[in-house]
Amino acid sequence: MFHIIQNDPKVPPGNMLDALSVPYLIHHPYRGDKLPELEQIAALIVMGGAMGASDEQRYPFLGDLKQLIRKTVAARIPYLGICLGGQLLAAALGAKVVSGRWEELGTLPVQLTEEGTGDKLFRGIDMQFSTFQWHHDSFDIPEGGLLLASSAACPHQAFRVGECAWGLQFHPEVTEAIIRDWCAWDLSTQEKSDEFVALFKADSLEYQSVSLQLLENFLEVARLAR
């Protein structure tokens, strides 16, 4: 079965659920839900969150989640990590996650690398595409990983480890409601909420198309892998 880990009550799967045509379970470890057992997982998606990848002291479940991620990668089970989920993948595999580096907020373009243009996750997606960004931390690429996408402000936007484990820095799952929730976290972004939403809506057709294609590609990989 597909399992989704939601790390933060304000960072839900959003529009991703529209692309999941197979049964799935959502786990909320921040409120005490147990993580799935490895043998239960056909594919794993780990969402973002306001915490950092090394915040185990405040969020003890992050240590267990990184251990599960390592096991998932070793078992060649399809994995997709989004923002914090990508940072957790990097950290679980020994790469640094740096706070306050390459910060991005809002609707911004991302470019695929040469390796990204041939990657299964990005099949059918243009070399430059519209994304939504909301991050203060950023990941290094784990040893043996392939850089798949970059942006002007953040050179590490996506990577793959092995055949079927991906980390993304950008968010393919957001909706207008999610953006307004995130803007409310800080006074400086709260005042720009309408601006963030307007720019998102201006690129929404491309954004939704890319998001759907990316998630369909992940589903295809997951079906082939099991």
MARBA-3410 file (N, C-alpha, C, O; in Angstrom, 1 decimal):
226
0.8,-1.2,0.0,0.0,0.0,0.0,0.9,1.2,0.0,2.0,1.2,0.5 ~ 0.4,2.3,-0.5,1.0,3.6,-0.5,0.9,4.2,0.9,-0.2,4.2,1.5 ~ 2.0,4.7,1.4,1.9,5.4,2.7,2.5,6.8,2.6,3.4,7.0,1.9 ~ 1.8,7.7,3.2,2.2,9.1,3.2,2.4,9.5,4.7,1.6,9.3,5.6 ~ 3.6,10.2,4.9,3.9,10.7,6.2,3.7,12.2,6.2,4.4,12.9,5.5
2.8,12.7,7.0,2.5,14.1,7.2,3.2,14.5,8.5,2.7,14.1,9.6 ~ 4.2,15.3,8.4,5.0,15.7,9.6,4.5,16.8,10.4,4.9,17.1,11.5 ~ 3.6,17.6,9.8,3.2,18.9,10.3,1.7,19.1,10.0,1.3,18.8,8.9 ~ 0.9,19.5,11.0,-0.5,19.7,10.7,-0.8,20.7,9.7,-1.9,20.6,9.0 ~ 0.1,21.6,9.4,-0.1,22.7,8.4,0.5,22.3,7.1,0.5,23.2,6.2
1.0,21.1,6.9,1.7,20.7,5.6,1.1,19.4,5.2,1.7,18.4,5.2 ~ -0.2,19.5,4.7,-0.9,18.3,4.2,-0.5,17.9,2.8,0.2,18.6,2.1 ~ -1.0,16.7,2.4,-0.7,16.3,1.0,-1.3,17.1,-0.1,-0.9,17.1,-1.3 ~ -2.3,17.9,0.2,-2.9,18.9,-0.7,-3.4,18.2,-2.0,-4.1,17.2,-1.9 ~ -3.0,18.8,-3.1,-3.5,18.2,-4.4,-2.9,16.9,-4.8,-3.4,16.3,-5.8
-1.9,16.4,-4.0,-1.4,15.1,-4.3,-2.4,14.0,-4.3,-2.4,13.0,-5.0 ~ -3.4,14.2,-3.4,-4.4,13.1,-3.2,-5.2,12.9,-4.4,-5.8,11.8,-4.6 ~ -5.4,13.9,-5.3,-6.1,13.8,-6.5,-5.4,12.9,-7.5,-6.1,12.3,-8.4 ~ -4.1,12.7,-7.4,-3.4,11.9,-8.3,-3.2,10.4,-7.8,-2.8,9.6,-8.6 ~ -3.6,10.2,-6.6,-3.5,8.8,-6.1,-4.7,8.0,-6.4,-5.8,8.2,-5.7
-4.6,7.2,-7.4,-5.8,6.3,-7.8,-5.7,5.0,-7.1,-6.5,4.1,-7.5 ~ -4.9,4.8,-6.2,-4.7,3.5,-5.5,-4.9,3.8,-4.0,-4.9,4.9,-3.5 ~ -5.2,2.7,-3.2,-5.4,2.9,-1.8,-4.2,3.5,-1.1,-3.0,3.2,-1.5 ~ -4.4,4.3,-0.1,-3.2,4.9,0.6,-3.6,5.1,2.1,-4.8,5.2,2.4 ~ -2.6,5.3,2.9,-2.8,5.6,4.3,-1.9,6.8,4.6,-0.7,6.9,4.2
-2.4,7.8,5.4,-1.7,8.9,5.8,-1.4,8.8,7.3,-2.3,8.5,8.1 ~ -0.1,8.9,7.7,0.3,8.9,9.1,0.7,10.2,9.6,1.3,11.0,8.8 ~ 0.3,10.5,10.8,0.5,11.8,11.4,1.4,11.6,12.7,0.9,11.6,13.8 ~ 2.7,11.4,12.5,3.5,11.1,13.7,3.6,12.3,14.7,3.9,12.0,15.9 ~ 3.4,13.5,14.3,3.4,14.6,15.2,2.3,14.5,16.3,2.4,15.2,17.3
1.3,13.8,16.0,0.2,13.6,17.0,0.2,12.2,17.6,-0.8,11.7,18.2 ~ 1.3,11.4,17.3,1.4,10.1,18.0,1.2,8.9,17.1,1.3,7.8,17.6 ~ 0.8,9.1,15.8,0.6,7.9,14.9,1.9,7.2,14.8,3.0,7.8,14.7 ~ 1.8,5.8,14.7,3.0,5.0,14.5,3.4,5.1,13.0,2.5,5.2,12.1 ~ 4.7,5.0,12.8,5.1,4.9,11.4,4.9,3.5,10.8,4.8,2.5,11.6
4.7,3.4,9.5,4.4,2.0,9.0,5.6,1.1,9.1,6.8,1.6,9.1 ~ 5.4,-0.2,9.1,6.4,-1.2,9.1,6.9,-1.3,7.6,6.1,-1.1,6.7 ~ 8.2,-1.6,7.5,8.8,-1.7,6.1,8.0,-2.6,5.2,7.8,-2.3,4.1 ~ 7.6,-3.8,5.8,7.0,-4.8,4.9,5.6,-4.4,4.5,5.0,-5.0,3.6 ~ 5.0,-3.3,5.1,3.7,-2.8,4.7,3.8,-1.9,3.5,2.8,-1.5,2.9
5.0,-1.4,3.2,5.1,-0.2,2.3,5.4,-0.7,0.8,6.4,-1.4,0.6 ~ 4.5,-0.3,-0.1,4.7,-0.4,-1.5,5.4,0.8,-2.1,6.2,0.7,-3.0 ~ 5.1,2.0,-1.5,5.8,3.2,-1.9,5.6,4.2,-0.7,4.6,4.1,0.0 ~ 6.5,5.1,-0.5,6.4,6.0,0.6,6.6,7.5,0.1,7.6,7.8,-0.6 ~ 5.8,8.3,0.6,5.9,9.8,0.3,6.0,10.5,1.7,5.1,10.2,2.6
7.0,11.3,1.8,7.2,12.0,3.1,7.1,13.5,2.8,7.8,14.1,1.9 ~ 6.1,14.2,3.5,5.8,15.6,3.3,6.8,16.5,4.0,7.8,16.1,4.6 ~ 6.5,17.8,3.8,7.4,18.8,4.5,6.9,19.1,5.9,6.2,18.3,6.5 ~ 7.5,20.2,6.4,7.2,20.6,7.8,8.0,21.8,8.2,9.0,22.1,7.6 ~ 7.5,22.5,9.2,8.2,23.7,9.7,9.5,23.4,10.4,10.3,24.2,10.6
9.6,22.1,10.9,10.8,21.7,11.7,12.0,21.5,10.7,11.8,21.4,9.5 ~ 13.2,21.3,11.3,14.4,21.0,10.6,14.6,19.5,10.6,14.1,18.8,11.4 ~ 15.5,19.0,9.7,15.7,17.6,9.6,16.5,17.1,10.8,16.5,15.9,11.0 ~ 17.1,17.9,11.6,17.9,17.5,12.8,17.2,17.9,14.1,17.8,17.9,15.1 ~ 15.9,18.2,14.0,15.2,18.6,15.2,14.6,17.5,16.0,13.5,17.5,16.5
15.4,16.4,16.2,14.9,15.2,16.9,14.6,15.5,18.4,13.7,14.9,19.0 ~ 15.3,16.5,19.0,15.1,16.8,20.4,13.6,17.3,20.6,13.0,16.9,21.6 ~ 13.2,18.1,19.7,11.8,18.7,19.8,10.8,17.7,19.2,9.6,17.7,19.6 ~ 11.2,17.0,18.2,10.3,16.1,17.4,11.0,14.7,17.4,11.6,14.4,16.3 ~ 10.9,13.9,18.4,11.6,12.6,18.5,11.3,11.7,17.3,12.1,10.8,17.0
10.1,11.8,16.7,9.8,10.9,15.7,10.7,11.0,14.4,10.7,10.1,13.6 ~ 11.4,12.2,14.3,12.2,12.4,13.1,13.4,11.4,13.1,13.8,10.9,12.0 ~ 13.9,11.0,14.2,14.9,9.9,14.3,14.4,8.6,13.7,15.1,8.0,12.9 ~ 13.2,8.2,14.2,12.6,7.0,13.7,12.3,7.1,12.2,12.5,6.1,11.5 ~ 11.9,8.2,11.8,11.5,8.4,10.4,12.8,8.3,9.5,12.7,7.7,8.4
13.9,8.9,9.9,15.1,8.8,9.1,15.6,7.3,9.0,16.1,6.9,8.0 ~ 15.4,6.6,10.1,15.8,5.2,10.1,14.9,4.4,9.1,15.4,3.6,8.4 ~ 13.6,4.7,9.1,12.7,4.1,8.1,13.0,4.5,6.7,13.0,3.6,5.8 ~ 13.4,5.7,6.5,13.8,6.1,5.2,15.1,5.4,4.7,15.1,4.9,3.5 ~ 16.0,5.2,5.6,17.2,4.4,5.2,16.9,3.0,4.8,17.4,2.5,3.8
16.0,2.4,5.6,15.5,1.0,5.2,14.8,1.0,3.9,14.9,0.0,3.2 ~ 13.9,2.0,3.7,13.2,2.1,2.4,14.1,2.1,1.2,13.9,1.4,0.2 ~ 15.1,3.0,1.3,16.0,3.1,0.2,16.8,1.8,0.0,17.0,1.4,-1.1 ~ 17.3,1.2,1.1,18.0,0.0,1.0,17.2,-1.2,0.4,17.7,-2.0,-0.3 ~ 15.9,-1.1,0.7,15.0,-2.2,0.1,14.5,-1.9,-1.3,13.7,-2.6,-1.9
14.9,-0.7,-1.8,14.5,-0.3,-3.2,13.0,-0.1,-3.3,12.4,-0.4,-4.4 ~ 12.4,0.4,-2.3,11.0,0.7,-2.3,10.9,2.2,-2.8,11.6,3.0,-2.2 ~ 10.0,2.5,-3.7,9.9,3.9,-4.2,9.7,4.9,-3.1,8.8,4.7,-2.3 ~ 10.4,5.9,-3.1,10.4,7.0,-2.1,10.4,8.3,-2.7,11.1,8.6,-3.7 ~ 9.5,9.2,-2.3,9.4,10.6,-2.7,9.4,11.5,-1.5,8.4,11.4,-0.7
10.4,12.3,-1.3,10.5,13.2,-0.2,10.3,14.7,-0.7,11.0,15.1,-1.6 ~ 9.4,15.4,-0.1,9.1,16.7,-0.5,9.5,17.7,0.5,9.1,17.7,1.7 ~ 10.4,18.7,0.2,10.9,19.7,1.0,11.6,19.1,2.3,12.7,18.5,2.1 ~ 11.0,19.1,3.4,11.6,18.4,4.6,11.8,16.9,4.3,12.8,16.4,4.7 ~ 10.8,16.3,3.5,11.0,14.9,3.2,12.2,14.7,2.3,12.8,13.6,2.5
12.6,15.6,1.5,13.8,15.5,0.7,15.0,15.8,1.6,16.0,15.1,1.4 ~ 14.9,16.7,2.5,16.0,17.0,3.4,16.2,15.8,4.4,17.4,15.4,4.7 ~ 15.2,15.1,4.8,15.3,13.9,5.6,16.0,12.8,4.8,16.8,12.0,5.4 ~ 15.6,12.7,3.6,16.3,11.6,2.7,17.8,11.9,2.7,18.6,11.0,2.9 ~ 18.2,13.2,2.4,19.6,13.5,2.4,20.3,13.3,3.7,21.3,12.6,3.8
19.7,13.7,4.8,20.2,13.5,6.1,20.4,12.0,6.5,21.4,11.6,7.1 ~ 19.3,11.3,6.1,19.4,9.8,6.5,20.5,9.1,5.8,21.0,8.1,6.2 ~ 20.9,9.7,4.6,22.0,9.0,3.8,23.4,9.7,4.1,24.3,9.5,3.3 ~ 23.5,10.6,5.1,24.7,11.1,5.5,25.1,12.5,4.9,26.2,12.9,5.1 ~ 24.2,13.1,4.2,24.5,14.4,3.6,24.1,15.5,4.6,23.2,15.3,5.4
24.6,16.7,4.4,24.3,17.8,5.3,23.0,18.5,4.8,22.7,18.5,3.6 ~ 22.2,19.0,5.8,21.1,19.8,5.6,21.4,21.1,6.3,21.6,21.1,7.5 ~ 21.5,22.2,5.6,22.0,23.5,6.1,20.8,24.5,6.3,20.0,24.7,5.4 ~ 20.8,25.1,7.5,19.7,26.0,7.8,20.1,27.4,7.3,21.3,27.8,7.4 ~ 19.1,28.2,6.8,19.3,29.5,6.3,20.1,29.7,5.1,20.7,30.7,4.8
20.2,28.6,4.3,20.9,28.7,3.0,20.0,28.5,1.8,19.1,27.6,1.8 ~ 20.1,29.4,0.8,19.4,29.2,-0.5,17.9,29.3,-0.2,17.1,28.6,-0.9 ~ 17.4,30.2,0.6,16.0,30.3,1.0,15.2,30.8,-0.3,15.7,31.6,-1.1 ~ 14.0,30.3,-0.4,13.1,30.7,-1.5,11.7,30.6,-0.9,11.3,29.8,-0.1 ~ 10.9,31.6,-1.4,9.5,31.7,-1.0,8.7,32.1,-2.3,9.0,33.1,-2.9
7.6,31.4,-2.6,6.8,31.8,-3.7,6.9,30.9,-5.0,7.5,29.9,-5.0 ~ 6.2,31.4,-6.0,6.2,30.7,-7.3,7.4,31.1,-8.1,7.6,32.2,-8.5 ~ 8.2,30.1,-8.4,9.5,30.3,-9.0,9.9,29.2,-10.0,9.4,28.1,-9.9 ~ 10.7,29.5,-11.0,11.0,28.5,-12.0,12.2,27.6,-11.5,13.0,28.0,-10.7 ~ 12.2,26.4,-12.0,13.2,25.4,-11.7,13.6,24.8,-13.1,12.8,24.6,-14.0
14.9,24.5,-13.2,15.5,23.9,-14.4,16.0,22.5,-14.2,16.7,22.3,-13.2 ~ 15.7,21.6,-15.1,16.2,20.3,-15.0,17.7,20.3,-15.4,18.1,21.0,-16.3 ~ 18.5,19.4,-14.8,19.9,19.2,-15.3,19.8,18.2,-16.4,18.7,17.7,-16.8 ~ 20.9,17.9,-17.0,21.0,16.9,-18.1,20.5,15.6,-17.6,19.7,14.9,-18.3 ~ 20.9,15.2,-16.4,20.4,13.9,-15.8,18.9,14.0,-15.5,18.3,13.0,-15.7
18.4,15.2,-15.2,17.0,15.3,-14.9,16.1,15.1,-16.1,15.0,14.6,-16.0 ~ 16.6,15.5,-17.2,15.8,15.4,-18.5,15.5,13.9,-18.8,14.6,13.6,-19.5 ~ 16.4,13.1,-18.4,16.2,11.6,-18.7,15.7,10.8,-17.5,15.7,9.6,-17.6 ~ 15.4,11.5,-16.4,14.9,10.8,-15.2,13.5,10.4,-15.3,12.7,11.2,-15.8 ~ 13.1,9.3,-14.7,11.8,8.7,-14.8,10.8,9.6,-14.1,9.6,9.7,-14.5
11.2,10.3,-13.0,10.3,11.1,-12.3,9.8,12.3,-13.1,8.7,12.9,-12.9 ~ 10.7,12.8,-13.9,10.5,14.0,-14.7,10.1,13.8,-16.1,10.2,14.7,-17.0 ~ 9.7,12.6,-16.5,9.3,12.3,-17.8,8.1,13.1,-18.2,7.1,13.2,-17.4 ~ 8.1,13.7,-19.4,7.0,14.6,-19.9,7.0,16.0,-19.3,6.0,16.7,-19.6 ~ 8.0,16.3,-18.5,8.1,17.7,-17.9,9.1,18.5,-18.7,10.2,18.0,-18.9
8.8,19.7,-19.0,9.7,20.6,-19.7,11.0,20.8,-18.9,11.0,20.7,-17.7 ~ 12.1,21.2,-19.6,13.3,21.4,-18.9,13.2,22.6,-17.9,13.9,22.5,-16.9 ~ 12.4,23.6,-18.2,12.1,24.6,-17.1,10.7,24.6,-16.8,9.8,24.5,-17.7 ~ 10.3,24.6,-15.6,8.9,24.5,-15.2,8.7,25.3,-13.9,9.6,25.7,-13.2 ~ 7.4,25.6,-13.7,7.0,26.4,-12.5,6.8,25.6,-11.3,6.2,24.5,-11.3
7.3,26.1,-10.2,7.2,25.4,-8.9,6.7,26.4,-7.8,6.7,27.6,-8.0 ~ 6.4,25.8,-6.7,6.1,26.6,-5.5,7.2,26.3,-4.4,7.4,25.1,-4.1 ~ 7.8,27.3,-3.9,8.9,27.1,-3.0,8.5,27.7,-1.6,7.9,28.8,-1.5 ~ 8.9,27.0,-0.5,8.7,27.6,0.8,9.7,26.9,1.7,9.3,26.0,2.5 ~ 11.0,27.4,1.7,12.0,26.7,2.5,13.1,27.7,2.9,13.4,28.6,2.2
13.6,27.4,4.1,14.7,28.1,4.7,15.9,27.3,4.7,17.1,27.8,4.8 ~ 15.8,26.0,4.8,16.9,25.0,4.8,17.0,24.4,3.4,16.2,24.5,2.6 ~ 18.2,23.8,3.2,18.4,23.1,1.9,19.4,21.9,2.1,20.1,21.9,3.1 ~ 19.3,21.0,1.2,20.1,19.7,1.4,21.3,19.8,0.4,21.3,20.3,-0.6 ~ 22.4,19.1,0.9,23.4,18.7,0.0,23.0,17.4,-0.7,22.1,16.7,-0.2
23.7,17.0,-1.7,23.4,15.8,-2.4,24.1,14.6,-1.8,25.4,14.7,-1.6 ~ 23.5,13.5,-1.4,24.2,12.4,-0.8,25.2,11.8,-1.7,25.1,11.9,-2.9 ~ 26.2,11.2,-1.1,27.2,10.5,-1.9,26.5,9.4,-2.8,25.7,8.6,-2.4 ~ 26.8,9.5,-4.1,26.2,8.6,-5.1,24.9,9.1,-5.6,24.4,8.5,-6.5 ~ 24.4,10.2,-5.1,23.2,10.8,-5.6,23.4,11.6,-6.9,24.5,12.0,-7.2
22.3,11.8,-7.7,22.4,12.5,-8.9,21.6,13.8,-8.8,20.4,13.7,-8.4 ~ 22.2,14.9,-9.1,21.4,16.2,-9.1,20.5,16.2,-10.3,21.0,16.1,-11.4 ~ 19.2,16.5,-10.1,18.3,16.4,-11.2,17.7,17.8,-11.6,17.2,18.0,-12.7 ~ 17.7,18.8,-10.7,17.1,20.1,-10.9,17.8,21.1,-10.1,18.2,20.9,-9.0 ~ 17.8,22.4,-10.6,18.3,23.5,-9.9,17.5,24.7,-10.1,16.6,24.8,-11.0
17.7,25.8,-9.3,17.1,27.1,-9.6,18.1,28.2,-9.4,19.2,27.9,-8.9 ~ 17.8,29.4,-9.7,18.8,30.5,-9.6,19.2,30.7,-8.2,20.4,30.9,-7.9 ~ 18.3,30.6,-7.2,18.7,30.8,-5.8,19.1,29.6,-5.1,19.8,29.6,-4.1 ~ 18.6,28.4,-5.5,18.9,27.1,-4.8,19.4,26.1,-5.8,18.5,25.5,-6.5 ~ 20.7,25.8,-5.9,21.2,24.9,-6.9,20.8,23.4,-6.7,20.9,22.6,-7.6
20.3,23.1,-5.5,19.9,21.7,-5.2,18.4,21.6,-5.0,17.9,21.8,-3.9 ~ 17.7,21.4,-6.2,16.2,21.4,-6.1,15.7,19.9,-6.2,14.6,19.7,-5.7 ~ 16.4,19.0,-6.7,15.9,17.6,-6.8,17.1,16.7,-7.0,18.1,17.1,-7.7 ~ 17.1,15.5,-6.4,18.1,14.5,-6.6,17.5,13.1,-6.5,16.4,12.9,-6.0 ~ 18.2,12.2,-7.1,17.8,10.8,-7.0,18.9,10.0,-6.4,20.1,10.2,-6.7
18.6,9.0,-5.6,19.5,8.0,-5.1,19.1,6.6,-5.5,17.9,6.3,-5.3 ~ 20.0,5.9,-6.1,19.5,4.6,-6.6,18.6,4.7,-7.8,18.6,5.7,-8.5 ~ 17.7,3.8,-7.9,16.7,3.8,-9.0,15.4,4.4,-8.7,14.7,4.8,-9.6 ~ 15.1,4.5,-7.4,13.7,5.0,-7.1,13.5,5.7,-5.8,12.4,5.6,-5.2 ~ 14.5,6.5,-5.4,14.4,7.3,-4.2,14.7,8.8,-4.6,15.8,9.1,-5.1
13.7,9.7,-4.5,13.9,11.1,-4.9,13.7,12.0,-3.7,12.8,11.8,-2.9 ~ 14.4,13.1,-3.7,14.2,14.2,-2.8,14.0,15.5,-3.6,14.7,15.8,-4.5 ~ 12.9,16.2,-3.3,12.6,17.5,-3.9,12.7,18.6,-2.9,12.3,18.4,-1.7 ~ 13.2,19.7,-3.3,13.1,20.9,-2.4,11.9,21.7,-2.6,11.4,22.4,-1.7 ~ 11.3,21.6,-3.8,10.1,22.4,-4.1,8.8,21.6,-3.7,8.9,20.4,-3.4
7.7,22.3,-3.8,6.4,21.7,-3.3,5.5,21.5,-4.5,5.0,22.5,-5.1 ~ 5.2,20.3,-4.9,4.2,20.0,-6.0,2.8,19.9,-5.5,1.9,19.7,-6.3 ~ 2.5,20.0,-4.2,1.3,19.7,-3.6,0.4,20.8,-3.2,-0.7,20.6,-2.7 ~ 0.9,22.1,-3.3,0.2,23.2,-2.6,-1.1,23.6,-3.4,-1.3,23.4,-4.5 ~ -2.0,24.2,-2.6,-3.2,24.8,-3.0,-3.3,26.2,-2.5,-2.4,26.6,-1.7
-4.2,27.0,-2.9,-4.4,28.4,-2.4,-4.5,28.4,-0.9,-3.9,29.2,-0.2 ~ -5.3,27.5,-0.4,-5.6,27.4,1.0,-4.3,27.1,1.8,-4.0,27.7,2.8 ~ -3.5,26.2,1.3,-2.2,25.9,1.9,-1.3,27.1,1.9,-0.6,27.4,2.9 ~ -1.2,27.8,0.8,-0.3,29.0,0.7,-0.7,30.0,1.7,0.1,30.6,2.4 ~ -2.0,30.3,1.9,-2.5,31.3,2.9,-2.1,30.8,4.3,-1.8,31.6,5.1
-2.3,29.5,4.5,-1.9,29.0,5.9,-0.4,29.3,6.1,0.0,29.7,7.2 ~ 0.5,29.0,5.1,1.9,29.2,5.3,2.2,30.7,5.5,3.1,31.0,6.3 ~ 1.6,31.5,4.7,1.8,32.9,4.9,1.5,33.4,6.3,2.2,34.4,6.8 ~ 0.6,32.8,6.9,0.2,33.3,8.3,1.2,32.9,9.3,1.1,33.4,10.5 ~ 2.2,32.1,9.0,3.2,31.8,10.0,4.0,32.9,10.5,4.5,33.0,11.6
4.2,33.9,9.6,5.2,35.0,9.9,4.5,36.3,9.4,3.9,36.4,8.4 ~ 4.8,37.4,10.2,4.1,38.7,9.9,4.6,39.2,8.5,3.8,39.8,7.8 ~ 5.9,39.0,8.1,6.4,39.5,6.9,5.7,38.8,5.7,5.5,39.5,4.7 ~ 5.4,37.6,5.8,4.7,36.9,4.7,3.2,37.0,4.8,2.5,37.0,3.8 ~ 2.7,37.2,6.0,1.3,37.5,6.2,0.8,38.7,5.4,-0.3,38.7,4.8
1.7,39.7,5.4,1.3,40.9,4.7,1.4,40.8,3.2,0.8,41.6,2.5 ~ 2.0,39.7,2.7,2.2,39.5,1.3,1.3,38.3,0.8,1.5,37.9,-0.3 ~ 0.4,37.9,1.6,-0.4,36.7,1.3,-1.1,36.8,-0.1,-1.0,35.9,-0.9 ~ -1.8,37.9,-0.3,-2.5,38.1,-1.6,-1.5,38.1,-2.8,-1.8,37.6,-3.8 ~ -0.3,38.7,-2.6,0.7,38.7,-3.6,1.1,37.3,-4.0,1.3,36.9,-5.1
1.4,36.5,-2.9,1.9,35.1,-3.1,0.8,34.3,-3.9,1.1,33.6,-4.8 ~ -0.5,34.5,-3.5,-1.6,33.8,-4.1,-1.8,34.2,-5.5,-2.0,33.4,-6.4 ~ -1.7,35.5,-5.8,-1.9,36.0,-7.2,-0.8,35.5,-8.1,-1.2,35.1,-9.2 ~ 0.4,35.4,-7.7,1.5,34.9,-8.5,1.3,33.4,-8.8,1.6,32.9,-9.8 ~ 0.9,32.7,-7.7,0.6,31.3,-7.9,-0.5,31.0,-8.9,-0.4,30.1,-9.7
-1.6,31.8,-8.8,-2.7,31.6,-9.7,-2.3,31.9,-11.1,-2.8,31.3,-12.1 ~ -1.4,32.9,-11.3,-1.0,33.3,-12.7,-0.3,32.1,-13.4,-0.4,32.0,-14.6 ~ 0.3,31.2,-12.6,1.0,30.1,-13.2,0.3,28.8,-12.8,0.9,27.7,-13.0 ~ -0.9,28.8,-12.4,-1.5,27.6,-11.8,-1.8,26.5,-12.8,-1.6,25.3,-12.5 ~ -2.0,26.9,-14.1,-2.3,25.8,-15.1,-1.0,25.0,-15.3,-1.0,23.8,-15.3
0.1,25.7,-15.5,1.4,25.0,-15.7,1.8,24.2,-14.4,2.2,23.1,-14.4 ~ 1.6,24.9,-13.3,1.9,24.2,-12.0,1.2,22.9,-11.8,1.7,21.9,-11.4 ~ -0.2,23.0,-12.0,-1.0,21.8,-11.8,-0.6,20.7,-12.8,-0.6,19.5,-12.4 ~ -0.3,21.1,-14.0,0.1,20.1,-15.0,1.4,19.4,-14.6,1.5,18.2,-14.7 ~ 2.3,20.2,-14.2,3.6,19.6,-13.8,3.5,18.7,-12.6,4.0,17.6,-12.5
2.7,19.2,-11.6,2.5,18.4,-10.4,1.8,17.1,-10.6,2.2,16.0,-10.1 ~ 0.8,17.1,-11.5,0.1,15.9,-11.8,1.0,14.9,-12.6,1.0,13.7,-12.3 ~ 1.8,15.4,-13.5,2.7,14.6,-14.3,3.7,13.9,-13.4,4.0,12.8,-13.5 ~ 4.3,14.7,-12.5,5.3,14.2,-11.6,4.7,13.1,-10.7,5.4,12.1,-10.5 ~ 3.6,13.3,-10.2,3.0,12.3,-9.3,2.6,11.1,-10.1,2.7,10.0,-9.5
2.1,11.2,-11.3,1.7,10.1,-12.1,3.0,9.3,-12.4,3.0,8.1,-12.5 ~ 4.1,10.0,-12.7,5.4,9.3,-12.9,5.8,8.5,-11.7,6.3,7.4,-11.9 ~ 5.6,9.1,-10.5,6.0,8.3,-9.3,5.1,7.1,-9.2,5.6,6.0,-8.8 ~ 3.8,7.2,-9.4,3.0,6.1,-9.3,3.4,5.0,-10.3,3.3,3.8,-10.0 ~ 3.7,5.4,-11.5,4.2,4.4,-12.5,5.4,3.7,-12.1,5.5,2.4,-12.2
6.4,4.4,-11.5,7.6,3.7,-11.0,7.2,2.8,-9.9,7.7,1.7,-9.8 ~ 6.3,3.2,-9.0,5.9,2.4,-7.8,5.2,1.1,-8.3,5.4,0.0,-7.7 ~ 4.4,1.2,-9.3,3.7,0.0,-9.8,4.7,-1.0,-10.4,4.6,-2.2,-10.3 ~ 5.7,-0.5,-11.2,6.7,-1.3,-11.8,7.6,-2.0,-10.8,8.1,-3.1,-11.0 ~ 7.8,-1.3,-9.6,8.7,-1.7,-8.6,8.2,-2.8,-7.8,8.9,-3.6,-7.1
6.9,-3.0,-7.8,6.3,-4.0,-6.9,5.6,-5.1,-7.7,5.1,-6.0,-7.1
END
